[in-house]
């Protein structure tokens, strides 16, 4: 019996903004820059890349580039993109883990 696989597209499984929030929190806590940029890219596509590019003071081509797997946006551009996709970050201090 032959098994066929199709390519997985994360965006096909996102049904709501709440789904994106869960993924964004997971990406932030993972510390994986590629994952974080992938989720920000999905958020930008949902709102419209042209609109996000305008709000983030860049052009669409540059926005696609910095949100790609090889992207490495500056902190300033990262914060502009977060603001453009209506994401507000907050911080909390996590106590250090103690040895058991």
VEXVO-339978 format. One record per atom (N, C-alpha, C, O): atom name; residue in one letter; chain; residue number from 1; x, y, z. Coordinates in steps of 0.2 Angstrom, whole numbers, plus 2048, in hexadecimal, padded with zeros to 3 digits. Last residue first. Example, Ala and Ser with C-alpha at 12.3 -4.5 7.8 and 13.67 -1.06 7.14 Angstrom:
# residues 2
+-------+--------+--------+-----+-----+-----+-----+
| atome | residu | chaine | num |   u |   v |   w |
+-------+--------+--------+-----+-----+-----+-----+
|     N |      S |      A |   2 | 840 | 7F5 | 823 |
|    CA |      S |      A |   2 | 844 | 7FB | 824 |
|     C |      S |      A |   2 | 840 | 800 | 827 |
|     O |      S |      A |   2 | 843 | 806 | 828 |
|     N |      A |      A |   1 | 842 | 7E4 | 827 |
|    CA |      A |      A |   1 | 83E | 7EA | 827 |
|     C |      A |      A |   1 | 842 | 7F0 | 827 |
|     O |      A |      A |   1 | 847 | 7EF | 82A |
+-------+--------+--------+-----+-----+-----+-----+
//
This chain:
# residues 100
+-------+--------+--------+-----+-----+-----+-----+
| atome | residu | chaine | num |   u |   v |   w |
+-------+--------+--------+-----+-----+-----+-----+
|     N |      X |      A | 100 | 858 | 865 | 8D3 |
|    CA |      X |      A | 100 | 855 | 861 | 8D7 |
|     C |      X |      A | 100 | 859 | 85B | 8D9 |
|     O |      X |      A | 100 | 857 | 857 | 8DC |
|     N |      X |      A |  99 | 85C | 877 | 8D1 |
|    CA |      X |      A |  99 | 85E | 870 | 8D0 |
|     C |      X |      A |  99 | 85A | 86B | 8D5 |
|     O |      X |      A |  99 | 859 | 86D | 8DB |
|     N |      X |      A |  98 | 850 | 882 | 8CB |
|    CA |      X |      A |  98 | 854 | 880 | 8D0 |
|     C |      X |      A |  98 | 856 | 878 | 8CF |
|     O |      X |      A |  98 | 852 | 875 | 8CC |
|     N |      X |      A |  97 | 84F | 88E | 8BE |
|    CA |      X |      A |  97 | 84E | 888 | 8C0 |
|     C |      X |      A |  97 | 853 | 886 | 8C6 |
|     O |      X |      A |  97 | 859 | 887 | 8C5 |
|     N |      X |      A |  96 | 84B | 89F | 8C2 |
|    CA |      X |      A |  96 | 850 | 89A | 8C0 |
|     C |      X |      A |  96 | 84E | 893 | 8C2 |
|     O |      X |      A |  96 | 84B | 893 | 8C8 |
|     N |      X |      A |  95 | 83B | 8A7 | 8BF |
|    CA |      X |      A |  95 | 840 | 8A5 | 8C3 |
|     C |      X |      A |  95 | 845 | 89F | 8C1 |
|     O |      X |      A |  95 | 842 | 89B | 8BD |
|     N |      X |      A |  94 | 838 | 8B2 | 8B2 |
|    CA |      X |      A |  94 | 838 | 8AB | 8B4 |
|     C |      X |      A |  94 | 83D | 8A9 | 8B9 |
|     O |      X |      A |  94 | 843 | 8AA | 8B7 |
|     N |      X |      A |  93 | 830 | 8C1 | 8B0 |
|    CA |      X |      A |  93 | 836 | 8BE | 8B3 |
|     C |      X |      A |  93 | 835 | 8B7 | 8B5 |
|     O |      X |      A |  93 | 830 | 8B6 | 8B9 |
|     N |      X |      A |  92 | 828 | 8C6 | 8A1 |
|    CA |      X |      A |  92 | 828 | 8C4 | 8A8 |
|     C |      X |      A |  92 | 82E | 8C0 | 8AA |
|     O |      X |      A |  92 | 832 | 8BE | 8A6 |
|     N |      X |      A |  91 | 822 | 8D1 | 895 |
|    CA |      X |      A |  91 | 827 | 8CD | 898 |
|     C |      X |      A |  91 | 825 | 8CB | 89F |
|     O |      X |      A |  91 | 821 | 8CE | 8A2 |
|     N |      X |      A |  90 | 819 | 8D2 | 885 |
|    CA |      X |      A |  90 | 81A | 8D4 | 88C |
|     C |      X |      A |  90 | 81F | 8CF | 88F |
|     O |      X |      A |  90 | 820 | 8CA | 88C |
|     N |      X |      A |  89 | 814 | 8D9 | 875 |
|    CA |      X |      A |  89 | 818 | 8D4 | 879 |
|     C |      X |      A |  89 | 818 | 8D6 | 881 |
|     O |      X |      A |  89 | 818 | 8DC | 882 |
|     N |      X |      A |  88 | 807 | 8D9 | 86A |
|    CA |      X |      A |  88 | 80A | 8DD | 870 |
|     C |      X |      A |  88 | 80E | 8D7 | 874 |
|     O |      X |      A |  88 | 80B | 8D3 | 877 |
|     N |      X |      A |  87 | 803 | 8DA | 85A |
|    CA |      X |      A |  87 | 806 | 8D6 | 85F |
|     C |      X |      A |  87 | 809 | 8DA | 864 |
|     O |      X |      A |  87 | 80E | 8DE | 863 |
|     N |      X |      A |  86 | 7FF | 8DF | 84D |
|    CA |      X |      A |  86 | 7FB | 8E0 | 853 |
|     C |      X |      A |  86 | 7FD | 8DB | 859 |
|     O |      X |      A |  86 | 7F8 | 8D9 | 85D |
|     N |      X |      A |  85 | 807 | 8DF | 843 |
|    CA |      X |      A |  85 | 802 | 8D9 | 843 |
|     C |      X |      A |  85 | 7FE | 8D9 | 84A |
|     O |      X |      A |  85 | 7FB | 8D4 | 84B |
|     N |      X |      A |  84 | 80E | 8EB | 846 |
|    CA |      X |      A |  84 | 80A | 8EA | 840 |
|     C |      X |      A |  84 | 805 | 8E4 | 840 |
|     O |      X |      A |  84 | 800 | 8E5 | 83D |
|     N |      X |      A |  83 | 816 | 8E7 | 851 |
|    CA |      X |      A |  83 | 810 | 8EC | 851 |
|     C |      X |      A |  83 | 80C | 8EC | 84B |
|     O |      X |      A |  83 | 806 | 8ED | 84C |
|     N |      X |      A |  82 | 81E | 8DD | 84B |
|    CA |      X |      A |  82 | 819 | 8DB | 850 |
|     C |      X |      A |  82 | 814 | 8E0 | 851 |
|     O |      X |      A |  82 | 80E | 8DF | 852 |
|     N |      X |      A |  81 | 825 | 8E6 | 842 |
|    CA |      X |      A |  81 | 821 | 8E0 | 83F |
|     C |      X |      A |  81 | 81C | 8DE | 845 |
|     O |      X |      A |  81 | 816 | 8DD | 843 |
|     N |      X |      A |  80 | 82C | 8EE | 84B |
|    CA |      X |      A |  80 | 827 | 8F1 | 846 |
|     C |      X |      A |  80 | 822 | 8EC | 843 |
|     O |      X |      A |  80 | 81C | 8ED | 843 |
|     N |      X |      A |  79 | 834 | 8E4 | 851 |
|    CA |      X |      A |  79 | 82F | 8E7 | 855 |
|     C |      X |      A |  79 | 82A | 8EB | 851 |
|     O |      X |      A |  79 | 824 | 8EB | 852 |
|     N |      X |      A |  78 | 83C | 8E0 | 846 |
|    CA |      X |      A |  78 | 838 | 8DB | 849 |
|     C |      X |      A |  78 | 832 | 8DF | 84D |
|     O |      X |      A |  78 | 82D | 8DD | 84D |
|     N |      X |      A |  77 | 842 | 8ED | 844 |
|    CA |      X |      A |  77 | 83E | 8EA | 83F |
|     C |      X |      A |  77 | 839 | 8E5 | 842 |
|     O |      X |      A |  77 | 833 | 8E5 | 840 |
|     N |      X |      A |  76 | 84A | 8ED | 850 |
|    CA |      X |      A |  76 | 846 | 8F3 | 84E |
|     C |      X |      A |  76 | 840 | 8F0 | 849 |
|     O |      X |      A |  76 | 83A | 8F2 | 84A |
|     N |      X |      A |  75 | 852 | 8E2 | 84F |
|    CA |      X |      A |  75 | 84D | 8E2 | 854 |
|     C |      X |      A |  75 | 848 | 8E8 | 852 |
|     O |      X |      A |  75 | 842 | 8E7 | 854 |
|     N |      X |      A |  74 | 853 | 8DC | 83E |
|    CA |      X |      A |  74 | 855 | 8E0 | 843 |
|     C |      X |      A |  74 | 850 | 8E0 | 849 |
|     O |      X |      A |  74 | 84A | 8DF | 847 |
|     N |      X |      A |  73 | 850 | 8CB | 838 |
|    CA |      X |      A |  73 | 84E | 8D2 | 839 |
|     C |      X |      A |  73 | 851 | 8D6 | 83E |
|     O |      X |      A |  73 | 853 | 8D2 | 843 |
|     N |      X |      A |  72 | 854 | 8C0 | 82F |
|    CA |      X |      A |  72 | 858 | 8C2 | 835 |
|     C |      X |      A |  72 | 856 | 8CA | 836 |
|     O |      X |      A |  72 | 85A | 8CE | 836 |
|     N |      X |      A |  71 | 850 | 8B2 | 825 |
|    CA |      X |      A |  71 | 84F | 8B9 | 827 |
|     C |      X |      A |  71 | 852 | 8BA | 82E |
|     O |      X |      A |  71 | 853 | 8B6 | 832 |
|     N |      X |      A |  70 | 84F | 8A5 | 820 |
|    CA |      X |      A |  70 | 856 | 8A8 | 821 |
|     C |      X |      A |  70 | 856 | 8AF | 824 |
|     O |      X |      A |  70 | 85B | 8B3 | 824 |
|     N |      X |      A |  69 | 841 | 8A4 | 820 |
|    CA |      X |      A |  69 | 845 | 89F | 824 |
|     C |      X |      A |  69 | 84C | 8A2 | 825 |
|     O |      X |      A |  69 | 84F | 8A0 | 82A |
|     N |      X |      A |  68 | 83A | 8B4 | 81F |
|    CA |      X |      A |  68 | 83C | 8AE | 81C |
|     C |      X |      A |  68 | 840 | 8AA | 821 |
|     O |      X |      A |  68 | 842 | 8AC | 827 |
|     N |      X |      A |  67 | 839 | 8C1 | 823 |
|    CA |      X |      A |  67 | 834 | 8BC | 826 |
|     C |      X |      A |  67 | 836 | 8B5 | 824 |
|     O |      X |      A |  67 | 832 | 8B0 | 826 |
|     N |      X |      A |  66 | 841 | 8C8 | 81B |
|    CA |      X |      A |  66 | 843 | 8C8 | 822 |
|     C |      X |      A |  66 | 83E | 8C3 | 826 |
|     O |      X |      A |  66 | 840 | 8C1 | 82C |
|     N |      X |      A |  65 | 83B | 8C6 | 80E |
|    CA |      X |      A |  65 | 842 | 8C4 | 810 |
|     C |      X |      A |  65 | 843 | 8C3 | 817 |
|     O |      X |      A |  65 | 846 | 8BE | 819 |
|     N |      X |      A |  64 | 82E | 8CC | 810 |
|    CA |      X |      A |  64 | 82F | 8C5 | 80E |
|     C |      X |      A |  64 | 836 | 8C2 | 810 |
|     O |      X |      A |  64 | 836 | 8BD | 813 |
|     N |      X |      A |  63 | 833 | 8D9 | 812 |
|    CA |      X |      A |  63 | 830 | 8D6 | 817 |
|     C |      X |      A |  63 | 830 | 8CE | 816 |
|     O |      X |      A |  63 | 831 | 8CB | 81B |
|     N |      X |      A |  62 | 839 | 8DC | 805 |
|    CA |      X |      A |  62 | 83E | 8DC | 80B |
|     C |      X |      A |  62 | 83A | 8D8 | 811 |
|     O |      X |      A |  62 | 83D | 8D4 | 815 |
|     N |      X |      A |  61 | 82E | 8DC | 7FD |
|    CA |      X |      A |  61 | 833 | 8D7 | 7FC |
|     C |      X |      A |  61 | 838 | 8D6 | 802 |
|     O |      X |      A |  61 | 83A | 8D1 | 804 |
|     N |      X |      A |  60 | 826 | 8E6 | 803 |
|    CA |      X |      A |  60 | 824 | 8DF | 803 |
|     C |      X |      A |  60 | 829 | 8DA | 802 |
|     O |      X |      A |  60 | 82A | 8D5 | 806 |
|     N |      X |      A |  59 | 830 | 8F2 | 80C |
|    CA |      X |      A |  59 | 82C | 8F0 | 806 |
|     C |      X |      A |  59 | 82B | 8E9 | 807 |
|     O |      X |      A |  59 | 82E | 8E5 | 80B |
|     N |      X |      A |  58 | 82C | 8FB | 81C |
|    CA |      X |      A |  58 | 831 | 8F7 | 817 |
|     C |      X |      A |  58 | 82D | 8F5 | 811 |
|     O |      X |      A |  58 | 827 | 8F7 | 811 |
|     N |      X |      A |  57 | 825 | 8FF | 827 |
|    CA |      X |      A |  57 | 82A | 903 | 824 |
|     C |      X |      A |  57 | 82F | 900 | 820 |
|     O |      X |      A |  57 | 835 | 901 | 820 |
|     N |      X |      A |  56 | 81B | 8F8 | 82D |
|    CA |      X |      A |  56 | 822 | 8F6 | 82F |
|     C |      X |      A |  56 | 827 | 8FA | 82C |
|     O |      X |      A |  56 | 82D | 8F9 | 82C |
|     N |      X |      A |  55 | 810 | 8FC | 825 |
|    CA |      X |      A |  55 | 810 | 8FD | 82C |
|     C |      X |      A |  55 | 817 | 8FC | 82F |
|     O |      X |      A |  55 | 819 | 900 | 834 |
|     N |      X |      A |  54 | 814 | 8F6 | 819 |
|    CA |      X |      A |  54 | 813 | 8FD | 819 |
|     C |      X |      A |  54 | 813 | 8FF | 821 |
|     O |      X |      A |  54 | 817 | 904 | 822 |
|     N |      X |      A |  53 | 814 | 8E8 | 81C |
|    CA |      X |      A |  53 | 81A | 8EC | 819 |
|     C |      X |      A |  53 | 81A | 8F3 | 81A |
|     O |      X |      A |  53 | 81E | 8F6 | 81D |
|     N |      X |      A |  52 | 807 | 8E7 | 81F |
|    CA |      X |      A |  52 | 80C | 8E6 | 824 |
|     C |      X |      A |  52 | 812 | 8E9 | 822 |
|     O |      X |      A |  52 | 815 | 8ED | 826 |
|     N |      X |      A |  51 | 801 | 8E9 | 812 |
|    CA |      X |      A |  51 | 7FF | 8ED | 818 |
|     C |      X |      A |  51 | 804 | 8ED | 81D |
|     O |      X |      A |  51 | 806 | 8F2 | 820 |
|     N |      X |      A |  50 | 807 | 8DE | 80B |
|    CA |      X |      A |  50 | 808 | 8E5 | 809 |
|     C |      X |      A |  50 | 806 | 8EA | 80F |
|     O |      X |      A |  50 | 80A | 8EF | 810 |
|     N |      X |      A |  49 | 802 | 8D3 | 812 |
|    CA |      X |      A |  49 | 80A | 8D5 | 812 |
|     C |      X |      A |  49 | 80B | 8DC | 810 |
|     O |      X |      A |  49 | 80F | 8DF | 812 |
|     N |      X |      A |  48 | 7F5 | 8D1 | 81C |
|    CA |      X |      A |  48 | 7F7 | 8D3 | 815 |
|     C |      X |      A |  48 | 7FE | 8D6 | 815 |
|     O |      X |      A |  48 | 800 | 8DB | 819 |
|     N |      X |      A |  47 | 7F1 | 8C9 | 826 |
|    CA |      X |      A |  47 | 7EF | 8D0 | 826 |
|     C |      X |      A |  47 | 7F1 | 8D3 | 820 |
|     O |      X |      A |  47 | 7ED | 8D8 | 81E |
|     N |      X |      A |  46 | 7F7 | 8BD | 823 |
|    CA |      X |      A |  46 | 7F0 | 8BD | 825 |
|     C |      X |      A |  46 | 7ED | 8C4 | 824 |
|     O |      X |      A |  46 | 7E7 | 8C6 | 822 |
|     N |      X |      A |  45 | 804 | 8C0 | 822 |
|    CA |      X |      A |  45 | 800 | 8BE | 81C |
|     C |      X |      A |  45 | 7F9 | 8BE | 81D |
|     O |      X |      A |  45 | 7F5 | 8C0 | 819 |
|     N |      X |      A |  44 | 808 | 8C2 | 82F |
|    CA |      X |      A |  44 | 808 | 8C8 | 82A |
|     C |      X |      A |  44 | 804 | 8C6 | 824 |
|     O |      X |      A |  44 | 800 | 8CA | 821 |
|     N |      X |      A |  43 | 806 | 8B6 | 835 |
|    CA |      X |      A |  43 | 802 | 8BB | 837 |
|     C |      X |      A |  43 | 802 | 8C1 | 832 |
|     O |      X |      A |  43 | 7FD | 8C4 | 831 |
|     N |      X |      A |  42 | 810 | 8AF | 82E |
|    CA |      X |      A |  42 | 809 | 8AD | 82D |
|     C |      X |      A |  42 | 804 | 8B2 | 82F |
|     O |      X |      A |  42 | 7FF | 8B4 | 82C |
|     N |      X |      A |  41 | 81B | 8B6 | 832 |
|    CA |      X |      A |  41 | 81A | 8B6 | 82B |
|     C |      X |      A |  41 | 812 | 8B4 | 82A |
|     O |      X |      A |  41 | 80F | 8B7 | 826 |
|     N |      X |      A |  40 | 81B | 8B2 | 840 |
|    CA |      X |      A |  40 | 81A | 8B9 | 83E |
|     C |      X |      A |  40 | 818 | 8BA | 837 |
|     O |      X |      A |  40 | 814 | 8BE | 835 |
|     N |      X |      A |  39 | 81E | 8A5 | 83E |
|    CA |      X |      A |  39 | 817 | 8A6 | 840 |
|     C |      X |      A |  39 | 816 | 8AE | 83F |
|     O |      X |      A |  39 | 810 | 8AF | 83D |
|     N |      X |      A |  38 | 82B | 8A6 | 838 |
|    CA |      X |      A |  38 | 826 | 8A2 | 835 |
|     C |      X |      A |  38 | 81F | 8A4 | 837 |
|     O |      X |      A |  38 | 81A | 8A6 | 833 |
|     N |      X |      A |  37 | 832 | 8AC | 843 |
|    CA |      X |      A |  37 | 831 | 8AF | 83D |
|     C |      X |      A |  37 | 82B | 8AC | 838 |
|     O |      X |      A |  37 | 828 | 8B0 | 835 |
|     N |      X |      A |  36 | 831 | 8A1 | 84C |
|    CA |      X |      A |  36 | 82E | 8A8 | 84E |
|     C |      X |      A |  36 | 82D | 8AC | 847 |
|     O |      X |      A |  36 | 827 | 8AE | 846 |
|     N |      X |      A |  35 | 839 | 897 | 845 |
|    CA |      X |      A |  35 | 832 | 896 | 847 |
|     C |      X |      A |  35 | 82E | 89D | 848 |
|     O |      X |      A |  35 | 829 | 89E | 846 |
|     N |      X |      A |  34 | 845 | 89E | 845 |
|    CA |      X |      A |  34 | 842 | 89C | 83E |
|     C |      X |      A |  34 | 83A | 89B | 840 |
|     O |      X |      A |  34 | 836 | 89D | 83C |
|     N |      X |      A |  33 | 849 | 89F | 852 |
|    CA |      X |      A |  33 | 847 | 8A5 | 84E |
|     C |      X |      A |  33 | 844 | 8A3 | 848 |
|     O |      X |      A |  33 | 83F | 8A7 | 846 |
|     N |      X |      A |  32 | 843 | 898 | 861 |
|    CA |      X |      A |  32 | 845 | 896 | 85A |
|     C |      X |      A |  32 | 843 | 89C | 855 |
|     O |      X |      A |  32 | 83E | 89D | 854 |
|     N |      X |      A |  31 | 83F | 899 | 86D |
|    CA |      X |      A |  31 | 845 | 89C | 86C |
|     C |      X |      A |  31 | 848 | 89B | 865 |
|     O |      X |      A |  31 | 84D | 89D | 863 |
|     N |      X |      A |  30 | 833 | 894 | 872 |
|    CA |      X |      A |  30 | 838 | 890 | 86F |
|     C |      X |      A |  30 | 83F | 893 | 86E |
|     O |      X |      A |  30 | 844 | 88F | 86F |
|     N |      X |      A |  29 | 82B | 89F | 876 |
|    CA |      X |      A |  29 | 82E | 89B | 87B |
|     C |      X |      A |  29 | 833 | 896 | 878 |
|     O |      X |      A |  29 | 838 | 894 | 87C |
|     N |      X |      A |  28 | 828 | 8A4 | 869 |
|    CA |      X |      A |  28 | 82C | 8A8 | 86D |
|     C |      X |      A |  28 | 82F | 8A4 | 873 |
|     O |      X |      A |  28 | 835 | 8A5 | 874 |
|     N |      X |      A |  27 | 820 | 899 | 864 |
|    CA |      X |      A |  27 | 826 | 89B | 861 |
|     C |      X |      A |  27 | 82B | 89F | 865 |
|     O |      X |      A |  27 | 831 | 89E | 865 |
|     N |      X |      A |  26 | 816 | 899 | 86D |
|    CA |      X |      A |  26 | 81A | 893 | 86D |
|     C |      X |      A |  26 | 820 | 895 | 86A |
|     O |      X |      A |  26 | 826 | 893 | 86C |
|     N |      X |      A |  25 | 810 | 8A5 | 86A |
|    CA |      X |      A |  25 | 813 | 8A4 | 871 |
|     C |      X |      A |  25 | 817 | 89E | 871 |
|     O |      X |      A |  25 | 81D | 89E | 874 |
|     N |      X |      A |  24 | 80C | 8A2 | 85D |
|    CA |      X |      A |  24 | 811 | 8A8 | 85E |
|     C |      X |      A |  24 | 814 | 8A7 | 865 |
|     O |      X |      A |  24 | 81A | 8A7 | 866 |
|     N |      X |      A |  23 | 803 | 898 | 85F |
|    CA |      X |      A |  23 | 809 | 897 | 85B |
|     C |      X |      A |  23 | 80E | 89C | 85D |
|     O |      X |      A |  23 | 814 | 89A | 85D |
|     N |      X |      A |  22 | 7F9 | 89F | 866 |
|    CA |      X |      A |  22 | 7FC | 899 | 869 |
|     C |      X |      A |  22 | 803 | 898 | 866 |
|     O |      X |      A |  22 | 808 | 896 | 869 |
|     N |      X |      A |  21 | 7F6 | 8A9 | 85D |
|    CA |      X |      A |  21 | 7F9 | 8AB | 863 |
|     C |      X |      A |  21 | 7FC | 8A5 | 867 |
|     O |      X |      A |  21 | 801 | 8A6 | 869 |
|     N |      X |      A |  20 | 7F0 | 8A1 | 852 |
|    CA |      X |      A |  20 | 7F7 | 8A5 | 851 |
|     C |      X |      A |  20 | 7FA | 8A7 | 858 |
|     O |      X |      A |  20 | 800 | 8A7 | 859 |
|     N |      X |      A |  19 | 7E5 | 89D | 859 |
|    CA |      X |      A |  19 | 7E9 | 898 | 856 |
|     C |      X |      A |  19 | 7F0 | 89C | 855 |
|     O |      X |      A |  19 | 7F5 | 899 | 857 |
|     N |      X |      A |  18 | 7DE | 8AA | 85A |
|    CA |      X |      A |  18 | 7E0 | 8A6 | 860 |
|     C |      X |      A |  18 | 7E6 | 8A1 | 85E |
|     O |      X |      A |  18 | 7EA | 89F | 862 |
|     N |      X |      A |  17 | 7DB | 8AD | 84D |
|    CA |      X |      A |  17 | 7E0 | 8B1 | 850 |
|     C |      X |      A |  17 | 7E3 | 8AD | 856 |
|     O |      X |      A |  17 | 7E9 | 8AE | 858 |
|     N |      X |      A |  16 | 7D8 | 89D | 845 |
|    CA |      X |      A |  16 | 7D6 | 8A3 | 848 |
|     C |      X |      A |  16 | 7DC | 8A7 | 84B |
|     O |      X |      A |  16 | 7E2 | 8A4 | 84B |
|     N |      X |      A |  15 | 7DC | 892 | 83E |
|    CA |      X |      A |  15 | 7D5 | 894 | 83D |
|     C |      X |      A |  15 | 7D4 | 89B | 840 |
|     O |      X |      A |  15 | 7CE | 89E | 83E |
|     N |      X |      A |  14 | 7E9 | 88A | 836 |
|    CA |      X |      A |  14 | 7E8 | 890 | 83B |
|     C |      X |      A |  14 | 7E1 | 892 | 839 |
|     O |      X |      A |  14 | 7DF | 895 | 833 |
|     N |      X |      A |  13 | 7EC | 881 | 82D |
|    CA |      X |      A |  13 | 7E9 | 87E | 833 |
|     C |      X |      A |  13 | 7E7 | 884 | 838 |
|     O |      X |      A |  13 | 7E5 | 883 | 83D |
|     N |      X |      A |  12 | 7F2 | 887 | 822 |
|    CA |      X |      A |  12 | 7EC | 883 | 821 |
|     C |      X |      A |  12 | 7E8 | 881 | 827 |
|     O |      X |      A |  12 | 7E2 | 880 | 827 |
|     N |      X |      A |  11 | 7FE | 88B | 827 |
|    CA |      X |      A |  11 | 7F9 | 890 | 826 |
|     C |      X |      A |  11 | 7F2 | 88D | 825 |
|     O |      X |      A |  11 | 7ED | 890 | 826 |
|     N |      X |      A |  10 | 807 | 880 | 826 |
|    CA |      X |      A |  10 | 804 | 882 | 82D |
|     C |      X |      A |  10 | 7FE | 886 | 82C |
|     O |      X |      A |  10 | 7F9 | 886 | 830 |
|     N |      X |      A |   9 | 806 | 874 | 81B |
|    CA |      X |      A |   9 | 806 | 87B | 81B |
|     C |      X |      A |   9 | 803 | 87D | 822 |
|     O |      X |      A |   9 | 7FD | 87C | 823 |
|     N |      X |      A |   8 | 80E | 865 | 815 |
|    CA |      X |      A |   8 | 80B | 868 | 81B |
|     C |      X |      A |   8 | 80C | 870 | 81B |
|     O |      X |      A |   8 | 811 | 872 | 81A |
|     N |      X |      A |   7 | 80B | 85C | 806 |
|    CA |      X |      A |   7 | 80F | 861 | 80A |
|     C |      X |      A |   7 | 80B | 864 | 80F |
|     O |      X |      A |   7 | 805 | 866 | 80E |
|     N |      X |      A |   6 | 806 | 84B | 808 |
|    CA |      X |      A |   6 | 805 | 852 | 805 |
|     C |      X |      A |   6 | 809 | 857 | 809 |
|     O |      X |      A |   6 | 80B | 856 | 80F |
|     N |      X |      A |   5 | 809 | 83B | 804 |
|    CA |      X |      A |   5 | 809 | 840 | 809 |
|     C |      X |      A |   5 | 809 | 847 | 805 |
|     O |      X |      A |   5 | 80B | 847 | 7FF |
|     N |      X |      A |   4 | 803 | 82A | 802 |
|    CA |      X |      A |   4 | 804 | 831 | 7FF |
|     C |      X |      A |   4 | 804 | 836 | 805 |
|     O |      X |      A |   4 | 800 | 836 | 809 |
|     N |      X |      A |   3 | 808 | 81A | 803 |
|    CA |      X |      A |   3 | 805 | 81F | 807 |
|     C |      X |      A |   3 | 807 | 826 | 803 |
|     O |      X |      A |   3 | 80D | 827 | 801 |
|     N |      X |      A |   2 | 803 | 80B | 7FB |
|    CA |      X |      A |   2 | 807 | 811 | 7FB |
|     C |      X |      A |   2 | 804 | 816 | 7FF |
|     O |      X |      A |   2 | 7FE | 818 | 7FE |
|     N |      X |      A |   1 | 804 | 7FA | 800 |
|    CA |      X |      A |   1 | 800 | 800 | 800 |
|     C |      X |      A |   1 | 804 | 806 | 800 |
|     O |      X |      A |   1 | 809 | 807 | 804 |
+-------+--------+--------+-----+-----+-----+-----+
//
